[in-house]
């Protein structure tokens, strides 16, 4: 957590040599070491060593915000397509009523043609009927377009296969207005909007990266601690040397500091 490294190693080997100064000539050796390196400046501290985990968590959260943003946008498109279908069907019903009224007016004028209605009035009524019939055709086309858009957005195989099926909306628009205060709307937006959440997370990511960069610009100063036990045996007896490392001699240890500061430190300052 603090950036330290612990290394435990067991080394075993054999050595064959014809030198007269090596006693014994054919050796088996073993060495058990425990080394600890603890940074004191660069790379030290819990925030620095947990930065990669925090950055990964922030990246995951940003990806989740992107997914939520895409999902919400798609759901909004589905809702807009549904209410567009409701509007188109309402327009069709209204235009059918207008056509029926125009036909009744035309029938009344044609029935009173021999009394008080004039030919120009009948012609204008016929033109109105034809015009409203054309509007009905356009309204039916808008309904089919809305149904196709909704079918494409939902992407349900049964709906795609039933291309000629008619959609009948069952929900109606709300008549009672929703009373929402400005403060509540802003609070909800700041809490639940993915783009706002993503921006805040990216700001947090920048703060983590800045703190990590500041730490990397420090000199390197590490505390080194080491301890070992070693064994030596003749006739290339490695396992005998391994057993002697716990029985013969005393453990050895070392303590030291390692300091490093690049000249100018330009890479870290960049």
C-alpha positions as a Markdown table, in Angstrom:
| # | Residue | x | y | z |
|---|---|---|---|---|
| 1 | Unk | 0.0 | 0.0 | 0.0 |
| 2 | Unk | 2.9 | 2.4 | 0.8 |
| 3 | Unk | 4.9 | 1.4 | -2.3 |
| 4 | Unk | 7.2 | -1.0 | -0.6 |
| 5 | Unk | 8.5 | -4.2 | -2.3 |
| 6 | Unk | 9.3 | -7.5 | -0.5 |
| 7 | Unk | 11.3 | -10.2 | -2.2 |
| 8 | Unk | 11.9 | -13.6 | -0.8 |
| 9 | Unk | 14.2 | -15.9 | -2.8 |
| 10 | Unk | 15.8 | -19.2 | -2.4 |
| 11 | Unk | 18.9 | -19.8 | -4.6 |
| 12 | Unk | 20.5 | -23.3 | -5.0 |
| 13 | Unk | 23.4 | -24.3 | -7.2 |
| 14 | Unk | 26.5 | -26.3 | -7.9 |
| 15 | Unk | 30.1 | -25.2 | -8.6 |
| 16 | Unk | 32.9 | -27.3 | -10.1 |
| 17 | Unk | 36.4 | -25.8 | -10.2 |
| 18 | Unk | 40.0 | -27.1 | -10.6 |
| 19 | Unk | 41.6 | -24.2 | -8.7 |
| 20 | Unk | 43.8 | -25.0 | -5.8 |
| 21 | Unk | 42.5 | -21.9 | -3.9 |
| 22 | Unk | 38.9 | -23.0 | -3.9 |
| 23 | Unk | 38.0 | -25.2 | -0.9 |
| 24 | Unk | 36.1 | -27.4 | -1.4 |
| 25 | Unk | 36.6 | -27.6 | -5.1 |
| 26 | Unk | 33.2 | -29.2 | -5.9 |
| 27 | Unk | 30.6 | -27.2 | -4.1 |
| 28 | Unk | 27.0 | -27.2 | -3.4 |
| 29 | Unk | 25.6 | -23.8 | -2.3 |
| 30 | Unk | 22.3 | -22.4 | -1.1 |
| 31 | Unk | 21.2 | -18.9 | -0.1 |
| 32 | Unk | 17.8 | -17.8 | 1.3 |
| 33 | Unk | 17.3 | -14.0 | 1.1 |
| 34 | Unk | 14.7 | -11.6 | 2.3 |
| 35 | Unk | 14.9 | -8.1 | 0.8 |
| 36 | Unk | 12.7 | -5.1 | 1.4 |
| 37 | Unk | 12.7 | -1.8 | -0.6 |
| 38 | Unk | 10.6 | 1.0 | 0.8 |
| 39 | Unk | 10.4 | 4.3 | -1.2 |
| 40 | Unk | 10.7 | 7.4 | 1.0 |
| 41 | Unk | 10.1 | 10.1 | -1.6 |
| 42 | Unk | 9.2 | 9.2 | -5.2 |
| 43 | Unk | 6.6 | 6.4 | -5.3 |
| 44 | Unk | 5.9 | 6.6 | -1.6 |
| 45 | Unk | 2.5 | 6.9 | 0.0 |
| 46 | Unk | -0.9 | 5.2 | -0.3 |
| 47 | Unk | -2.4 | 7.8 | -2.8 |
| 48 | Unk | 0.4 | 7.3 | -5.2 |
| 49 | Unk | 0.3 | 3.5 | -5.1 |
| 50 | Unk | -3.4 | 3.3 | -5.4 |
| 51 | Unk | -3.6 | 5.8 | -8.2 |
| 52 | Unk | -3.7 | 3.1 | -10.9 |
| 53 | Unk | -6.6 | 1.4 | -9.2 |
| 54 | Unk | -8.4 | 4.8 | -8.8 |
| 55 | Unk | -7.8 | 5.6 | -12.5 |
| 56 | Unk | -9.2 | 2.2 | -13.5 |
| 57 | Unk | -12.2 | 2.8 | -11.4 |
| 58 | Unk | -12.7 | 6.3 | -12.9 |
| 59 | Unk | -12.4 | 4.9 | -16.4 |
| 60 | Unk | -15.0 | 2.2 | -15.6 |
| 61 | Unk | -17.3 | 4.8 | -14.2 |
| 62 | Unk | -16.8 | 7.1 | -17.3 |
| 63 | Unk | -17.6 | 4.1 | -19.5 |
| 64 | Unk | -20.7 | 3.4 | -17.5 |
| 65 | Unk | -21.8 | 7.1 | -17.9 |
| 66 | Unk | -21.3 | 6.8 | -21.7 |
| 67 | Unk | -23.4 | 3.7 | -21.7 |
| 68 | Unk | -26.1 | 5.3 | -19.6 |
| 69 | Unk | -26.1 | 8.4 | -21.9 |
| 70 | Unk | -26.5 | 6.3 | -25.0 |
| 71 | Unk | -29.2 | 4.2 | -23.4 |
| 72 | Unk | -31.1 | 7.2 | -22.2 |
| 73 | Unk | -30.9 | 8.9 | -25.6 |
| 74 | Unk | -32.3 | 5.7 | -27.2 |
| 75 | Unk | -35.1 | 5.5 | -24.7 |
| 76 | Unk | -35.9 | 9.2 | -25.4 |
| 77 | Unk | -36.1 | 8.4 | -29.1 |
| 78 | Unk | -38.4 | 5.5 | -28.5 |
| 79 | Unk | -40.7 | 7.7 | -26.4 |
| 80 | Unk | -40.6 | 10.5 | -29.0 |
| 81 | Unk | -41.5 | 7.9 | -31.7 |
| 82 | Unk | -44.4 | 6.6 | -29.7 |
| 83 | Unk | -45.9 | 10.0 | -29.0 |
| 84 | Unk | -45.4 | 10.9 | -32.6 |
| 85 | Unk | -47.5 | 7.9 | -33.5 |
| 86 | Unk | -50.1 | 9.0 | -31.0 |
| 87 | Unk | -50.1 | 12.5 | -32.6 |
| 88 | Unk | -50.3 | 11.1 | -36.1 |
| 89 | Unk | -53.3 | 9.0 | -35.2 |
| 90 | Unk | -55.0 | 11.9 | -33.5 |
| 91 | Unk | -54.5 | 14.1 | -36.6 |
| 92 | Unk | -56.0 | 11.3 | -38.7 |
| 93 | Unk | -59.1 | 11.2 | -36.5 |
| 94 | Unk | -59.5 | 14.9 | -36.7 |
| 95 | Unk | -59.1 | 15.0 | -40.5 |
| 96 | Unk | -61.7 | 12.2 | -40.9 |
| 97 | Unk | -64.1 | 14.3 | -38.9 |
| 98 | Unk | -63.4 | 17.3 | -41.0 |
| 99 | Unk | -63.9 | 15.3 | -44.1 |
| 100 | Unk | -67.2 | 14.0 | -42.8 |
| 101 | Unk | -68.3 | 17.6 | -42.0 |
| 102 | Unk | -67.2 | 18.8 | -45.5 |
| 103 | Unk | -69.2 | 15.9 | -47.1 |
| 104 | Unk | -72.3 | 16.8 | -45.1 |
| 105 | Unk | -72.0 | 20.5 | -46.2 |
| 106 | Unk | -71.5 | 19.3 | -49.8 |
| 107 | Unk | -74.6 | 17.1 | -49.6 |
| 108 | Unk | -76.6 | 20.0 | -48.1 |
| 109 | Unk | -75.6 | 22.4 | -50.9 |
| 110 | Unk | -76.3 | 19.8 | -53.6 |
| 111 | Unk | -79.7 | 19.1 | -52.1 |
| 112 | Unk | -80.6 | 22.8 | -52.1 |
| 113 | Unk | -79.2 | 23.5 | -55.6 |
| 114 | Unk | -82.6 | 24.1 | -57.0 |
| 115 | Unk | -83.5 | 26.5 | -54.2 |
| 116 | Unk | -80.9 | 28.9 | -52.9 |
| 117 | Unk | -77.4 | 27.3 | -53.3 |
| 118 | Unk | -75.1 | 28.5 | -56.0 |
| 119 | Unk | -72.8 | 26.5 | -58.3 |
| 120 | Unk | -69.7 | 28.3 | -57.0 |
| 121 | Unk | -70.6 | 27.2 | -53.4 |
| 122 | Unk | -71.0 | 23.6 | -54.5 |
| 123 | Unk | -67.6 | 23.7 | -56.4 |
| 124 | Unk | -65.9 | 25.2 | -53.3 |
| 125 | Unk | -67.4 | 22.4 | -51.2 |
| 126 | Unk | -66.3 | 19.7 | -53.6 |
| 127 | Unk | -62.7 | 21.2 | -53.6 |
| 128 | Unk | -62.7 | 21.2 | -49.8 |
| 129 | Unk | -63.8 | 17.5 | -49.8 |
| 130 | Unk | -61.0 | 16.5 | -52.2 |
| 131 | Unk | -58.5 | 18.6 | -50.3 |
| 132 | Unk | -59.4 | 16.9 | -47.0 |
| 133 | Unk | -59.2 | 13.5 | -48.7 |
| 134 | Unk | -55.7 | 14.3 | -49.7 |
| 135 | Unk | -54.8 | 15.3 | -46.2 |
| 136 | Unk | -56.2 | 12.0 | -44.9 |
| 137 | Unk | -53.8 | 10.1 | -47.3 |
| 138 | Unk | -50.9 | 12.2 | -46.0 |
| 139 | Unk | -51.9 | 11.5 | -42.4 |
| 140 | Unk | -52.0 | 7.8 | -43.1 |
| 141 | Unk | -48.6 | 8.0 | -44.6 |
| 142 | Unk | -47.3 | 9.8 | -41.5 |
| 143 | Unk | -48.8 | 7.0 | -39.3 |
| 144 | Unk | -47.0 | 4.3 | -41.4 |
| 145 | Unk | -43.7 | 6.3 | -41.1 |
| 146 | Unk | -44.1 | 6.6 | -37.3 |
| 147 | Unk | -44.8 | 2.9 | -37.0 |
| 148 | Unk | -41.7 | 2.1 | -39.1 |
| 149 | Unk | -39.6 | 4.3 | -36.9 |
| 150 | Unk | -40.9 | 2.8 | -33.7 |
| 151 | Unk | -40.4 | -0.7 | -35.1 |
| 152 | Unk | -36.8 | 0.1 | -36.0 |
| 153 | Unk | -36.0 | 1.6 | -32.6 |
| 154 | Unk | -37.5 | -1.2 | -30.6 |
| 155 | Unk | -35.8 | -3.8 | -32.9 |
| 156 | Unk | -38.0 | -6.6 | -31.8 |
| 157 | Unk | -38.0 | -9.6 | -34.2 |
| 158 | Unk | -41.8 | -10.2 | -33.9 |
| 159 | Unk | -42.5 | -6.6 | -34.7 |
| 160 | Unk | -40.1 | -6.6 | -37.6 |
| 161 | Unk | -41.6 | -9.8 | -39.0 |
| 162 | Unk | -45.1 | -8.3 | -38.7 |
| 163 | Unk | -44.4 | -5.4 | -40.9 |
| 164 | Unk | -48.0 | -4.9 | -42.0 |
| 165 | Unk | -49.4 | -4.9 | -38.4 |
| 166 | Unk | -51.0 | -1.8 | -37.1 |
| 167 | Unk | -49.9 | -0.2 | -33.9 |
| 168 | Unk | -52.7 | 1.0 | -31.6 |
| 169 | Unk | -51.4 | 3.2 | -28.8 |
| 170 | Unk | -53.0 | 2.6 | -25.4 |
| 171 | Unk | -51.4 | 5.4 | -23.4 |
| 172 | Unk | -52.8 | 8.9 | -23.7 |
| 173 | Unk | -50.9 | 12.2 | -23.0 |
| 174 | Unk | -51.1 | 13.6 | -19.5 |
| 175 | Unk | -53.5 | 16.4 | -19.1 |
| 176 | Unk | -52.5 | 17.5 | -15.6 |
| 177 | Unk | -49.2 | 19.4 | -15.6 |
| 178 | Unk | -46.3 | 18.4 | -13.4 |
| 179 | Unk | -45.3 | 20.9 | -10.9 |
| 180 | Unk | -41.5 | 20.9 | -10.8 |
| 181 | Unk | -39.5 | 23.6 | -9.2 |
| 182 | Unk | -36.3 | 25.0 | -10.8 |
| 183 | Unk | -34.1 | 23.9 | -7.8 |
| 184 | Unk | -35.5 | 20.3 | -8.0 |
| 185 | Unk | -34.9 | 20.2 | -11.7 |
| 186 | Unk | -31.3 | 21.4 | -11.3 |
| 187 | Unk | -30.6 | 18.9 | -8.5 |
| 188 | Unk | -32.0 | 16.0 | -10.5 |
| 189 | Unk | -30.0 | 17.0 | -13.5 |
| 190 | Unk | -26.7 | 17.3 | -11.5 |
| 191 | Unk | -27.4 | 13.9 | -9.8 |
| 192 | Unk | -28.6 | 11.8 | -12.7 |
| 193 | Unk | -27.3 | 13.3 | -16.0 |
| 194 | Unk | -24.6 | 11.1 | -17.4 |
| 195 | Unk | -22.7 | 13.9 | -19.1 |
| 196 | Unk | -22.5 | 15.9 | -15.9 |
| 197 | Unk | -21.4 | 12.8 | -14.0 |
| 198 | Unk | -18.8 | 12.1 | -16.7 |
| 199 | Unk | -17.4 | 15.6 | -16.5 |
| 200 | Unk | -17.0 | 15.4 | -12.7 |
| 201 | Unk | -15.3 | 12.0 | -13.0 |
| 202 | Unk | -12.9 | 13.4 | -15.7 |
| 203 | Unk | -12.1 | 16.3 | -13.3 |
| 204 | Unk | -11.3 | 13.7 | -10.6 |
| 205 | Unk | -9.1 | 11.8 | -13.1 |
| 206 | Unk | -7.2 | 14.9 | -13.9 |
| 207 | Unk | -6.6 | 15.6 | -10.2 |
| 208 | Unk | -5.3 | 12.0 | -9.7 |
| 209 | Unk | -2.9 | 12.3 | -12.6 |
| 210 | Unk | -1.7 | 15.7 | -11.5 |
| 211 | Unk | -0.9 | 14.3 | -8.0 |
| 212 | Unk | 0.9 | 11.3 | -9.5 |
| 213 | Unk | 2.9 | 13.6 | -11.8 |
| 214 | Unk | 4.0 | 15.8 | -8.9 |
| 215 | Unk | 5.2 | 12.7 | -7.0 |
| 216 | Unk | 7.1 | 11.4 | -10.0 |
| 217 | Unk | 9.1 | 14.7 | -10.1 |
| 218 | Unk | 10.6 | 14.1 | -6.7 |
| 219 | Unk | 14.0 | 12.5 | -6.3 |
| 220 | Unk | 14.2 | 8.8 | -5.7 |
| 221 | Unk | 15.2 | 7.8 | -2.1 |
| 222 | Unk | 14.6 | 4.2 | -1.1 |
| 223 | Unk | 15.3 | 2.4 | 2.1 |
| 224 | Unk | 16.9 | -1.0 | 1.6 |
| 225 | Unk | 16.7 | -3.8 | 4.2 |
| 226 | Unk | 18.1 | -7.3 | 3.6 |
| 227 | Unk | 18.6 | -10.5 | 5.5 |
| 228 | Unk | 20.0 | -13.8 | 4.4 |
| 229 | Unk | 21.2 | -17.2 | 5.5 |
| 230 | Unk | 23.6 | -19.3 | 3.4 |
| 231 | Unk | 25.0 | -22.8 | 3.4 |
| 232 | Unk | 27.9 | -24.5 | 1.7 |
| 233 | Unk | 28.8 | -28.2 | 1.3 |
| 234 | Unk | 31.3 | -30.3 | -0.7 |
| 235 | Unk | 30.8 | -33.0 | -3.4 |
| 236 | Unk | 28.3 | -30.7 | -5.1 |
| 237 | Unk | 25.7 | -31.6 | -2.4 |
| 238 | Unk | 23.1 | -28.9 | -3.0 |
| 239 | Unk | 20.5 | -30.4 | -0.6 |
| 240 | Unk | 23.2 | -30.7 | 2.1 |
| 241 | Unk | 24.0 | -27.0 | 1.6 |
| 242 | Unk | 20.3 | -26.2 | 1.8 |
| 243 | Unk | 20.1 | -27.9 | 5.2 |
| 244 | Unk | 23.3 | -26.3 | 6.5 |
| 245 | Unk | 22.0 | -22.8 | 5.8 |
| 246 | Unk | 19.6 | -23.2 | 8.8 |
| 247 | Unk | 22.2 | -24.9 | 11.1 |
| 248 | Unk | 25.6 | -23.4 | 10.4 |
| 249 | Unk | 26.6 | -19.8 | 10.9 |
| 250 | Unk | 24.6 | -16.8 | 11.8 |
| 251 | Unk | 22.1 | -14.8 | 9.6 |
| 252 | Unk | 23.5 | -11.8 | 7.7 |
| 253 | Unk | 21.8 | -8.5 | 7.2 |
| 254 | Unk | 22.2 | -5.2 | 5.4 |
| 255 | Unk | 20.7 | -1.7 | 5.7 |
| 256 | Unk | 21.2 | 1.1 | 3.1 |
| 257 | Unk | 19.7 | 4.0 | 1.3 |
| 258 | Unk | 19.5 | 4.4 | -2.5 |
| 259 | Unk | 19.3 | 8.0 | -3.9 |
| 260 | Unk | 18.8 | 9.0 | -7.5 |
| 261 | Unk | 18.2 | 12.4 | -9.0 |
| 262 | Unk | 18.5 | 12.8 | -12.8 |
| 263 | Unk | 20.4 | 15.9 | -13.9 |
| 264 | Unk | 17.8 | 18.6 | -14.6 |
| 265 | Unk | 15.0 | 16.1 | -14.1 |
| 266 | Unk | 13.6 | 17.2 | -17.4 |
| 267 | Unk | 11.5 | 14.1 | -18.1 |
| 268 | Unk | 9.6 | 14.3 | -14.8 |
| 269 | Unk | 9.1 | 18.1 | -15.1 |
| 270 | Unk | 7.8 | 17.7 | -18.6 |
